C-alpha cells in the first residue's frame, strides 16, 4: 500500500509576458496538473513582463512536480524560483536559545556572568545538587539519536535526523515548557553512544532517546539507566507503549471486556512492540501473542535475538504457531506496530466478538479504518485524520514534566503505568465511545494530569528526590533530600 501523501504549498515566483489572458492560461495549467491557487502577489511590473508570486496548494510531491512541469511548458513563462512551505518552516532550524534575563547594563552583566556568576558556580561545586536549582539542568532534556530508525525513513544518519529531533524539542517546549535540545550522534557504536551521553549528562535533567534502531536501542537505554542518576527513556519504546495501553484501557471498557480476559495479538516485535507487550503484561493482561514476519513467536523455535527469547518465554500462553491470520482467530485485540497493509478484513472477521484494532503503522496503518469499519467495534490508528489518534505526544511531555518536577532518578515501570492510566482517565465515563477512547493531543489537561500521576508514582516508589505538596507548584515544594 503506498504511503499517504501529505499536502503543502508551493510559492512560485513567475515571470510572464505582460499580455492579456496569460494569467488565465497559467491558472488553467496549474489546475489541470492538480494544484489549487491560493494567493497571487504582484512583485514587479515592466512594459513587457510582470513578476508574480503564486501560492499553490498541492497534495503531494508528485502533484508538485506535475505543477512545475505544466508551468515550464507554457510559452513565455519563466520560473524564477520555487519555495515550499515545509522547507521554509525549517530555514535556519526550528528552535533557538533565548536569555531569560535581559543584559542591558554593566550591573546586569556582572550578575549573569563575571564576577557574580562565580558565587553560583562555587555553590554548585560545593553541593552538586544545587545544579537542579541554579542552572538549566532543572528543566532540560537532551533528545538523543544516532539517526538509524527515523520515523518511517529508516537509517538516514545524524544530519538527516536533525530536523526531526528539532521537532521533538519544539514539542517538549510547546506542550510541557521543557527546554530540550537535539543531540544527533555520528556513531552507531553502543559503547560510543553511551559514553557520549554520560559525558554530556551534567547539563541535562533528563535524556530522551529517539529513533535508535532495535535491538541496539535496548542496550543503550539499559546502560544509560544504570550509569546515570537522571531519567532516561527511549520514547519509541515506552511512549508508544504508554499511549497504546491508555487507548486499550478505554477500548476494553467500550466493548465490556476485562483487561485480564483479553487475548491480544501484537504484530511487530521491535522496540515499540516489545515495550508494549511488557506493559500489557504488567497491566494484568494474561495472553499476548507476538507476531513477526515469520509468524508467531513461540517456545518451540530458537531465536538468536535475546529479546525474542524473552518474548518466547513470557508470552503466547497456549504456544500458538502460524501466521498473523492464524493466531488472530478468536483474539479480542489486534495491536499493530509493524507495516502498512498487513491486516486484512477477513482476518478481523475471524476475531472474537466486538474486536478491537489498534493499527499504529505510520503514515499508512496495517489496515485503513474505512476498510476495517464493517468488522471492528473499536478502531484506532496513529493518524490525525481519523478518530482515536494514538500519539506519543500524549505521553512524553507529561512523563518528563513530572520526572523533572520531582527530580526523579529514573522513570520506573510504575511511573509509566501511572501515565497510561492518567491519559485514559481524561476520557470520562459519560464521554467514552467507540470513536473517543483517547484524548486529543491538544487537550490542555493531558500534560498536567500525566505529570501529577508520574510525580505521585515516583514519590511512592522512592525514586523522587523532591516531593511536591498537593496543589502547589515547583517553587513551593516541600523540602526533601536534594
C-alpha positions in Angstrom: 0.0 0.0 0.0 1.5 3.4 -1.0 2.4 6.0 1.6 -0.3 8.6 2.2 0.6 11.9 0.6 1.0 15.0 2.8 -0.1 18.3 1.4 1.9 21.5 1.4 2.1 24.8 -0.5 4.4 26.0 -3.2 5.3 29.6 -3.6 6.3 30.1 -7.3 7.9 33.3 -8.4 7.0 33.5 -12.1 7.9 36.0 -14.8 5.2 36.1 -17.5 4.6 38.3 -20.6 2.6 41.4 -19.8 -0.2 40.4 -22.1 -3.9 40.0 -21.6 -5.1 36.4 -20.9 -1.7 35.0 -19.9 -2.7 34.5 -16.3 -5.8 32.6 -17.3 -3.6 30.2 -19.2 -1.3 29.9 -16.2 -4.2 29.2 -13.8 -5.7 26.6 -16.1 -2.3 24.8 -16.4 -1.8 24.7 -12.7 -5.4 23.5 -12.1 -5.1 20.8 -14.7 -1.9 19.5 -13.0 -3.8 19.2 -9.7 -2.7 22.4 -8.0 -5.0 24.9 -6.3 -4.1 28.6 -6.4 -4.4 30.2 -3.0 -2.9 33.6 -3.5 -1.3 35.8 -6.1 1.1 38.7 -5.2 2.5 41.1 -7.7 6.2 41.6 -7.2 7.1 43.9 -10.2 5.7 45.2 -13.4 7.6 46.2 -16.6 6.3 47.2 -20.0 6.9 43.7 -21.5 6.7 41.4 -18.4 5.4 41.0 -14.9 6.7 39.1 -11.9 4.2 37.4 -9.6 4.4 35.2 -6.5 1.8 32.5 -7.0 0.9 30.3 -3.9 -0.3 26.9 -5.0 -1.6 24.1 -2.6 -0.6 20.6 -3.7 -1.5 17.2 -2.2 1.9 15.5 -2.7 5.4 15.7 -4.2 4.0 14.0 -7.3 1.5 16.8 -7.8 4.1 19.5 -7.1 6.3 18.1 -9.8 3.4 18.0 -12.2 2.6 21.6 -11.5 6.2 22.7 -12.1 6.3 20.8 -15.4 3.0 22.3 -16.5 4.2 25.8 -15.8 7.6 25.2 -17.5 5.8 24.2 -20.7 3.9 27.5 -21.0 5.4 29.6 -23.8 6.9 32.8 -22.4 6.6 31.8 -18.7 9.8 31.7 -16.7 10.1 30.1 -13.2 12.3 32.5 -11.2 12.2 30.4 -8.0 10.1 27.9 -6.2 9.8 27.7 -2.4 7.9 25.1 -0.4 6.1 25.9 2.9 7.6 22.9 4.7 11.1 23.8 3.7 10.5 27.5 4.5 9.4 26.5 8.0 12.8 24.8 8.5 15.1 27.6 7.3 17.8 28.1 9.9 16.2 25.4 12.1 13.0 25.4 14.1 14.4 26.2 17.6 16.6 28.8 19.2 18.0 29.7 22.6 16.9 33.0 24.2 18.0 34.5 27.5 15.5 34.6 30.4 17.1 37.8 31.8 17.9 40.9 29.6 21.5 42.1 29.8 21.3 45.9 29.3 23.7 47.3 31.9 27.1 46.6 33.4 25.3 45.6 36.6 23.2 43.0 34.6 26.4 41.7 33.1 28.2 41.3 36.4 25.2 39.3 37.8 24.7 36.8 35.0 28.4 36.5 34.1 31.7 37.5 35.7 32.2 38.3 38.6 28.8 37.5 40.1 28.4 34.0 38.4 31.5 32.8 40.4 29.5 32.7 43.6 26.8 30.5 42.0 29.5 28.2 40.4 31.2 27.8 43.8 27.9 27.0 45.4 27.2 24.2 42.9 30.8 22.9 43.1 30.3 22.6 46.9 26.9 21.0 46.6 26.2 19.5 43.1 22.5 19.0 43.8 22.2 22.8 43.6 22.6 22.5 39.8 19.0 21.4 39.7 18.1 24.8 41.3 20.6 27.2 39.8 21.1 26.0 36.2 19.3 24.9 33.1 19.6 21.3 34.4 16.4 21.9 36.3 14.3 22.0 33.2 16.3 20.5 30.4 16.2 17.3 28.3 18.6 16.0 25.7 16.9 14.5 22.7 19.5 11.9 21.6 19.6 9.9 18.4 22.0 8.1 16.1 19.7 8.6 13.1 19.2 4.9 12.4 15.4 4.5 12.8 13.9 7.9 11.9 10.1 8.0 11.6 9.3 5.9 8.5 12.6 6.9 6.9 15.0 4.4 8.5 18.7 4.9 8.7 19.2 8.4 7.3 22.1 9.4 9.6 22.6 12.2 12.2 22.2 15.1 9.8 19.1 13.7 8.2 17.6 13.1 11.7 18.3 16.6 12.9 15.1 18.3 11.7 13.0 15.5 13.4 14.9 16.0 16.7 14.4 19.7 16.4 10.7 19.0 16.1 10.7 16.8 19.2 12.4 19.6 21.1 9.7 22.0 19.9 7.0 19.7 21.3 8.7 19.4 24.7 8.7 23.2 24.9 5.3 23.9 23.5 3.4 21.2 25.5 5.4 20.9 28.7 7.6 24.0 29.0 10.7 21.9 28.9 13.9 23.2 27.3 15.0 20.3 25.0 18.0 20.2 22.7 18.7 17.8 19.7 21.8 15.7 20.1 22.5 13.8 16.9 25.5 11.4 17.3 27.7 10.4 14.4 28.2 6.8 15.5 26.2 3.6 15.7 28.5 2.0 18.2 26.7 1.3 21.5 29.8 2.0 23.7 30.4 5.3 21.9 26.7 6.4 22.2 26.6 5.5 25.9 30.0 7.2 26.7 29.0 10.4 24.8 25.6 10.7 26.6 27.2 10.0 30.0 29.8 12.8 29.4 27.2 15.4 28.4 24.6 14.4 31.0 25.7 17.0 33.6 23.9 19.7 31.6 20.6 17.9 31.4 17.8 16.9 33.8 16.7 14.0 31.6 17.6 12.0 28.5 15.0 11.2 25.8 16.4 8.6 23.4 14.8 8.8 20.0 14.9 6.8 16.7 17.6 4.4 17.6 17.2 1.1 15.8 16.4 -2.2 17.6 18.0 -4.2 19.2 20.7 -1.6 19.8 18.2 0.7 21.5 17.5 -1.8 24.3 21.2 -1.9 25.4 21.8 1.8 25.0 18.8 2.6 27.2 19.6 -0.1 29.8 23.2 1.0 30.2 22.4 4.7 30.4 19.8 4.0 33.1 22.4 2.1 35.1 25.1 4.8 34.5 23.0 8.0 35.2 21.0 9.3 38.1 18.6 11.3 35.9 15.6 9.9 33.9 16.4 8.1 30.7 13.6 7.0 28.4 13.5 5.7 24.8 10.3 7.3 23.7 9.8 5.0 20.6 9.5 2.1 23.1 7.8 3.5 26.2 5.9 6.5 24.9 4.3 4.3 22.4 3.5 1.6 25.0 2.0 4.1 27.4 -0.4 5.6 24.9 -1.4 2.2 23.4 -2.2 0.9 26.9 -4.2 4.1 27.7 -6.2 3.5 24.5 -6.8 -0.2 25.2 -8.0 0.5 28.8 -10.8 2.6 27.4 -11.5 0.4 24.4 -12.0 -2.6 26.6 -14.5 -0.6 28.7 -16.4 0.3 25.5 -16.8 -3.4 24.5 -17.4 -4.5 28.1 -14.4 -6.8 28.4 -11.9 -7.0 31.3 -8.2 -6.5 30.6 -7.2 -9.8 32.2 -9.6 -11.7 29.9 -8.3 -10.3 26.6 -6.3 -12.3 24.1 -4.1 -9.8 22.3 -2.1 -10.3 19.1 0.8 -7.8 18.7 2.2 -7.5 15.1 5.8 -6.3 15.3 8.3 -7.3 17.8 10.8 -4.5 17.6 11.3 -1.7 20.1 7.7 -0.4 20.3 6.2 -3.9 20.2 8.4 -5.4 22.9 7.8 -2.4 25.3 4.1 -2.6 24.6 3.9 -6.3 25.3 5.8 -5.8 28.6 3.3 -3.0 29.7 0.3 -5.2 28.7 1.6 -8.0 30.9 2.3 -5.6 33.7 -1.2 -4.2 33.5 -2.8 -7.6 34.1 -3.3 -8.9 30.5 -2.6 -12.7 30.6 -2.5 -13.7 27.0 -0.4 -11.8 24.5 0.8 -13.4 21.2 3.7 -11.6 19.5 3.9 -12.0 15.7 6.8 -11.0 13.4 7.4 -11.6 9.7 8.0 -15.3 10.2 4.8 -15.8 12.3 4.0 -16.1 16.0 6.9 -16.2 18.4 6.7 -19.4 20.3 8.6 -21.7 22.7 9.4 -24.3 20.1 11.6 -22.1 17.8 15.1 -20.9 18.7 15.9 -17.2 18.5 19.3 -15.5 18.4 17.7 -12.2 19.5 17.7 -12.2 23.3 14.5 -10.0 23.3 12.7 -12.5 21.2 13.8 -15.3 23.6 12.3 -13.3 26.4 9.1 -12.9 24.5 9.0 -16.6 23.7 9.4 -17.4 27.4 6.8 -14.9 28.8 4.1 -14.7 26.2 1.8 -16.8 23.9 0.3 -18.8 26.8 -1.0 -21.6 24.6 2.2 -21.6 22.5 0.2 -21.0 19.3 2.0 -21.1 16.0 1.4 -19.8 12.5 0.8 -16.7 10.5 -0.8 -13.5 11.7 -4.1 -14.6 10.3 -3.8 -18.0 12.1 -3.2 -16.6 15.5 -5.8 -13.8 15.1 -8.7 -16.3 15.0 -10.7 -15.8 18.2 -8.5 -13.0 19.5 -10.0 -9.9 21.1 -7.4 -7.3 20.2 -5.0 -6.6 17.3 -2.2 -4.2 18.0 0.0 -3.3 15.1 3.4 -1.7 15.3 4.6 -3.2 12.1 4.0 -2.3 8.5 1.3 -1.0 6.1 -1.4 -3.3 4.9 -0.5 -6.5 6.8 -4.0 -6.9 8.3 -6.9 -8.0 6.1 -10.7 -7.5 6.7 -11.1 -11.3 6.6 -8.6 -11.7 9.4 -10.6 -9.2 11.6 -13.8 -11.0 10.7 -12.3 -14.2 12.3 -11.6 -12.5 15.6 -13.8 -12.7 18.6 -17.0 -10.7 19.0 -16.5 -6.9 19.2 -12.9 -6.9 18.1 -10.5 -4.0 18.9 -7.9 -2.9 16.3 -5.1 -0.5 17.1 -3.2 -0.2 13.9 -0.2 2.1 14.6 2.0 1.8 11.5 2.6 5.3 10.1 1.8 7.0 7.9 -0.2 4.1 6.4 -1.6 1.7 9.1 -1.8 -2.1 9.0 -5.4 -1.6 7.7 -7.2 1.6 6.9 -10.1 2.5 9.2 -12.6 2.7 6.3 -11.7 -0.8 5.2 -11.8 -2.2 8.8 -15.0 -0.4 9.8 -17.6 -3.1 9.0 -15.7 -5.6 11.1 -14.4 -3.8 14.2 -16.1 -2.5 17.4 -13.2 0.0 18.2 -10.6 1.2 15.8 -7.5 3.4 16.5 -4.5 4.5 14.4 -1.6 6.8 14.7 -3.2 9.2 12.2 -4.8 12.6 12.9 -7.4 12.3 10.1 -9.4 9.5 11.8 -10.9 9.2 15.3 -8.7 7.8 18.1 -5.2 9.0 17.3 -2.7 7.1 19.4 0.2 9.6 19.5 3.3 9.6 21.7 2.7 13.3 22.2 0.1 12.3 24.8 2.8 10.7 27.0 6.4 12.0 26.8 5.8 15.7 27.7 3.9 14.8 30.8 6.2 12.0 31.8 9.3 14.2 31.6 7.5 17.1 33.2 6.6 15.0 36.2 10.1 13.4 36.4 11.8 16.8 36.3 9.5 18.3 38.8 10.2 15.7 41.4 13.8 15.2 40.3 13.3 11.5 39.7 16.4 9.4 39.5 14.8 7.3 36.8 11.5 6.6 35.0 10.1 3.4 36.6 7.6 0.9 35.3 5.1 2.3 37.9 5.6 5.8 36.7 4.8 4.7 33.1 1.8 2.7 34.2 0.6 5.8 36.2 1.0 7.8 33.0 -1.1 5.4 30.9 -3.9 5.3 33.5 -3.8 9.1 33.8 -4.2 9.5 30.0 -7.1 7.0 30.0 -8.8 8.8 32.9 -9.2 12.0 31.0 -11.9 10.4 28.9 -14.9 10.4 31.3 -17.3 7.5 31.6 -20.2 9.5 30.0 -17.9 10.6 27.1 -16.3 7.3 26.3 -17.4 5.7 23.0 -16.0 3.7 20.1 -14.8 6.9 18.5 -13.5 8.5 21.6 -11.2 6.3 23.7 -8.3 8.7 24.0 -8.0 12.4 24.4 -6.7 14.8 21.8 -3.0 15.8 21.8 -4.3 19.3 22.1 -6.3 18.7 25.2 -4.7 21.1 27.7 -5.4 18.8 30.6 -3.2 16.0 29.5 0.3 17.2 30.5 -0.8 18.3 33.9 -2.7 15.2 34.7 0.1 12.9 33.5 2.8 14.9 35.3 0.9 14.7 38.6 0.4 11.0 38.3 4.0 10.4 37.5 5.2 12.5 40.5 2.9 10.6 42.8 4.2 7.2 41.5 7.8 8.4 41.8 7.3 9.5 45.4 5.5 6.3 46.4 8.3 4.2 44.8 11.1 6.2 46.3 12.8 7.4 43.1 11.9 11.1 43.6 14.3 13.5 45.2 11.6 16.1 45.7 8.1 15.6 46.9 5.7 18.3 45.7 2.9 19.4 48.0 -0.5 18.7 46.7 -1.9 21.6 44.7 1.4 23.6 44.9 3.9 24.3 42.2 7.5 23.8 41.5 8.7 26.8 43.6 6.9 25.9 46.8 7.9 22.3 47.0 8.1 20.6 50.4 11.7 20.4 51.5 13.2 17.0 50.8 16.6 15.4 50.2 18.3 17.2 47.4 
